[in-house]
Amino acid sequence: MSLLLRSALGHYQEHQAATWSCPPVEACWTYTVQGEGEQLVPADGRMDLLLRAHLGSDGTLSGSSLRIVGPTDRAARSPVRPGDFLAGVRFRLGWGAICLGLEAGSLRNRWVPDAPARQRLGPRTAELLAATRVEDAVIALQRLAVQLAEGIVLQAWQRQALERIESLHVAFGTYRADGSRSGRRHALALAGMPLVTLGRLLRFQHAMRLLERRPEQALADLACIVGYADQAHLCREFRRFGGFTPRRLQAVPPTWQH
């Protein structure tokens, strides 16, 4: 789960570094809260390693804590207030479970709180938790992600499960429930949700991207393009995964491009 929407409440940013590369990670991001209220968080199916802290008026971070956030398959709202600061690495679909050594299915719509997260990650978190500047926290988070990904040798079942998940992504969520029972179970262990559900989520994200590029698009036509039964089906999926209807998209425009 990531805070993936622009809003009047805060500023979301993805950070790039020419010297940083970690294929299992989709993005390193920060979210700085400037207002008080509830931040809408659409489902995104990814796992995140998250740093939470307070950002003072002098730019200093304090009170840092960790969370390991599981994949989400429904929209949620998170209370925020000025000075809240979040930084995270968002793992690619299926990779969070591998890098963090967790079964994603046990964390669907849940998270591992600070103490257990520190215990699982061990002394590698020291640099991140000691960071007192946003720039240092971002660098430490990137380094930690690289350390988590180093030396991973995929088992055959993991490689096959990742291929099934990637095929969903490439096909914009189209999924037929074929394959062996064990193959579906392995994909569930990495994806954190049944592939049918993940396919629906990816189709919703594809529809959001298309609608963001063409906000004047007729919803009935969009439903046909992305494979929904009709406009009502499209709206139900937007409410389930996004927490809003398609015509509310411009009130909560997405910043991500999965």
Secondary structure, DSSP 8 states (H G I E B T S, - for coil): ----B-BTTEEEEEE--TT---TTEEEEEEEEE-S-EEEEE------EEEEEEEE-TTS-EEEEEEEEE---SS-EEEEE-TTEEEEEEEE-TTHHHHHHT--GGGGTT-EE-HHHHHHHHGGGGHHHHH--SHHHHHHHHHHHHHHHHTT----HHHHHHHHHHHHHHHTTT-----S-HHHHHHHHHHHSS-HHHHHHHHHHHHHHHHHHH-TT--HHHHHHHHT-SSHHHHHHHHHHHHSS-GGGGGGS-B----
